[in-house]
Amino acid sequence: MISRAMRKQTALQNSAPVFAALGDPTRLRLVAALCAGGALSIAQLTAGTAITRQAVTKHLEVLAGAGLVNDIRQGRERLWELEAARIDEARRALDAIAQEWDRALQQLKAFVEK
């Protein structure tokens, strides 16, 4: 049987590529755009920006490698969409970290108050 601590550690390790991918401002902007607009083409993702389609494609491939986005072929066009389950998984990992911090702060508070 897998312990709770091992499950948390595994969840954190599985989320590391997500956090690494989101550490880039351009990729974070792309994820935000996909959150707001559903499946979008490269042309839609580059509209109104100075970033090239080739650069956006490379960023999307990094996000896809982390499991954050996937592409859909629609005729000759490639649309990109957010993989919401992967975001939820990362959120749960952050929630676990927050709980550990809360617990540690409560222990510190109890120690200081003694």
N, C-alpha and C positions, 0 to 999 in steps of 0.2 A: 504494500500500500504506500502511495506517495504522500509524504507529509505536506502540511499546509505551507511550510516554509519553502519546500522544494517547488511547489506549484507556483508560489509567488516569484521565486527566482527564475523559473522557466518563463513565466509571463513577462518578466522584465527583460530577459535575454531575447525573447521573440519580438519585443517591441523596440529594441535598440535600433534596427534598421529604419524604422518609422521615424524615430526621433532624429536620427542622422539625416534622413532625407528632408525632414521639415526644418532643419537647421539653416537652410539656404533661403534667403529672402525671396528669390524668384520662385522657387518651388512652393514656398508658403503662399505666395500670391496666387499661383496656379491652383493650388488646393482650395483657396478661398473662392476663386472664380468658379470652380467646379461645384462647390457647395451651393453657390447661389444660382447657378445657371443650368444645372443638369449636364447632359452630355454635350460637349462643345468641340468644334473643329480647331485645328491649329490656327486657321485664319481668325476665328472668333477669339481665341486666346491671345493672339498678338495684336488685335485691333486696338489702336490708341496707345500703343507702347513702342519703345525704341528697340525692343528685343526682336531678333530675327526668328523666322520660323524654324530654322535649323537649330538655334539655341533652345527654343521652347521644346522642340522634339527631344533633344538630349536631356533636358530637365524632366520631361514626361517619362522618358525611359528609366531614369533614376527612380522616380516615384513608382513606376510600374514594378521595378525590381524590389522595392520595399513593400509591394502589395497594396499601395495606396490608390492606384488608378488602374484602369484597364481600357483597352481600346476596342471599338466596335467598327466593323467595316460597314459602310452604308454606300453602296455603289463604289465609286472611285475614291470616296472620301473616308477618312479615318476620324471617328469621333472618340473623344476621351471622356470617361466618367469616373467619378469618385467611388472607391470601394469603402462604403460606410462601415462595414463590419470591422475593417482593419483600424479605422479611427476609433471605434468603440473599444476595441481590444487595447489600444494604446491609452485611452482614457481610463480604463480599469487599472492598468498598470500604474498610472499616475495617482489614482485614488488609493491604491495599496501603499504607495510611497507616502502620501499625505497622512494616512492612518498611522503609519510607523512614526512619522514626525510628531503627530498629535500625542501618541503614546509616550514618546521620549520626552516631550515637553511637560506632560503631566507628571512623569517621574521626577524630572528636574524640579518642578514646582513643589512637589511633595517633599523632596529632599531639602530644598531651600527653606521651606516653611517649618521644618522640624526644629 
